[in-house]
Structures are given as structure tokens and as C-alpha cells.
Amino acid sequence: MRRDGFDIVSFLGVGSNMGDAPANCRSAFARIGACEGVSFLRKSSLYLTEPVGDIQQNWFVNAVCEIRTTLSPESLLLKTRDIERAMGRLEKGTGGPRTIDIDILLYGQEVIGSRNLAIPHAALHRRGFVLVPLNELAPYAVHPLFGISMRGLLDRLEDDKRVERLKEGDGRFRH
């Protein structure tokens, strides 16, 4: 396991479907960038995305950010959980509505499988709401388990859920 102190490029997925979802995502980006041990590099556009699963809920706003961090994967996970709690996320299982959701998608080329953390994110290759914004930032990044670029994964994607780039002033996402 990697120790704190190494400088690693990581990609985080951010999503919200409660309240002002775009503002929630922007706030999460600001909070991520303010974390000690994290340098915020850039973010994708915001995307309006159809929910996955059987739960009836509002569409999500999703995006991806690229960071450089000296935090270990476990420390980064703790920071993201702190941000989620501070922004009002309640633990109600997976797949339901949320104020904010922050997932570690990639941490360098690390492969981690523990009780609390899976890197690369286990569903990354099956989700358009992750692959579309990730491709905006890093189509060349290679999935460490599959050896396929993010562009290659997007080209092979079988997810039929809609993913639409939000335009400034688009009011469809306020719930």
C-alpha cells in the first residue's frame, strides 16, 4: 500500500441530484482543492445524467476532476467522506438521491481492493456518467486492470443511460 508523501495524479467523480446540483458539484470541487495534500488541476464540464438503477429519482449532475495528491488512497477517501458529510450527505446505501457523492475513480495506476476501497472504481468501465467526463479530461489514461484507454472503454460502452453536457443557464437540474 502506498504511503503518504508520494505525488500521484488521481481522478475523482463528483455527482449530485438534490438541491442546486451544479452548485453542489462546484462546492465539492472547491472543497477538494482546499484539502491539505491536494492540488486541484482541472475539472470536466458538468453533465446532466440519467439515474442508474430502479429507484425513481431526479437526474444527476456529474463531473470529474483531476488532482495531484500526496495523500494515500485511504487518506484521500477519508477526506472525500469528510467533504460529503460536511455537505449534508446522509448514508442511505447506494444508488439513491444524494446531495453530493465523491468517488475515487483512478489513483495513478494503483489497483486496490480492500473492504473500504476499490481502485480503480469498480463500475468505472460500465458507466457513461463517469466515462464521458473522464474522457473530456484524460481519454489517454489507461485502466490499470484492463489495459484499455478511457477512450477505448467509452467506445465499448453498453450503458444506454443519457449523458448530456449542461449549458450555462440550463435550468433543468434544480430539484
N, C-alpha and C positions, 0 to 999 in steps of 0.2 A: 504494500500500500504506500502511496506517495505521502511524503511528509510535507508540512507547511514550509514555505520558503522557496519553492520552485515557481518559475514564471510560466504559466500554462494558458493557452488560448482555449476558451470554453464558449459554448453556445447555450443560451438559456431560452426556453419557450415561456411566453407570458400570455395569459388569457383571462378574460372576464366576460360575464354576461349578466351582471347585476349593477344597477345604478348607472352612472355615466361610464360605460365600459371603456371607451377610448381614454378618458381621463384616468381611470384606474390603471390602465396599462402604462400610460406616461408617468404616473406617480411611481409605479413599480420600477420603471427604468431609472428614475431619479434616485430612488432608494437603493437600488442595486449599485449604481455608480458612487453612492456615498459610503458604501461599506469599506472599512479598512481592509486592505489587501486586494482590492478590486479596482481595475482601471477599465472604465466603460469605453469601448472602442466605437461601436456603431450599432444602429438598430434598423430593422426592416420597416417597410410600410406596415400600416395596420390593415388587417383583413377581417371582413365580416364572414363568419364561417358557420355552416350548418352544424348543429349539435350531433354528436355521435351517440348511439345507444337508443334505448327505448323510453327514456324519461322525457316527458313533454316539458320543454323549457325554451327560453329565449335563445336566439342565435348568439354566438360568441364574437368577441373581437379578439383576435390573436395576432401575435408578432413574435419575432425572435431578436435577441440581441447578442452581440459578440463582445466578450470581455477578455481581459488578460488578468490572471489572478495568481497570487502567491498562496492562496488558501488551499488546503487539502480538499478533496471532494467531499469529505464528511463535514468539514468546517463550512464549505460553501453551501451544502444542504442546510445546515443549521441556520445560516444567515438568511437563506431564502424562506425558510419556515418562520423565522422571526418577522420578516417583512410581511408575509401572508397574514400572520396573527395581528400585527400592528395595523394592517389594512382591513381587518374585520372578517377574515376568513374563518369560518367555523368548520370543524372536522365533521363532515357528514358522509364519509365514504367517498367513492369515486364516481365520476360521471354526472353529478348533479350541478345545479346552479352554484356559482361562486363569485364573490367579489373580486378575487384575484387568485390565480394559480400560476406558480412559477416552477418550471421543471428544468433540471439539468439535462440537456439533450446530448451534448458531447463535452468531454473534458480531455483535450488533447486527443491522443489515440489510446487512452486508457480503456480497459474493459474491467468493469467492477460488477460483481454480483454478490450482494450481501442482503441480509434481511431488510435493511432500511434503504438500500440504494442500488439501482441498476443503471449502469452507464456502459454503452450508450442507452438512452431511454428505450425501454422495451418495445414501445409502439411507434417509435420514430418513423420507421420504414413503411408503416401502414396508414399514416395519417396525412391527408392533404393539408390540413390546417397547420401542420408542422413543416412539411417538406416545401410548400410554396414559399413561405417567408424565409426559410433556411436557404433555399436556392437563390433568393434575391441577394443574400449576403455571401454565400460560400458554395456555389454549385460544384466546385472542385474538391471540397472536403470529402474525405473517404470514410465510409462507415467502417469502424475498426473490426467488426466481426465478419462483414460480408465482402470487404474489399471493393465495394462499388461506390462511385461518387454519389453525392446527393442528387445531381442531375440525372444520373442513371436510375436512382431509386424513384425519382419523380416520373421519369419516362415509363417505368414499370408499374406505377401505382394503380391499384384497382379500386381505390376508395372513390365512391361516387358522390360524396358529400360536397356541396358547393363551397367554394372559397373565392371571395370577391374582394379586390382591393378597395378600401374605403377612400372616398374622395373628400377633400376638405368641405365642411359644411353639410355632409351627409347626415341626416337626422334619423336614419333607420335604426340606429343602435341604442338609443336611450330607452331604458326599461325601468 
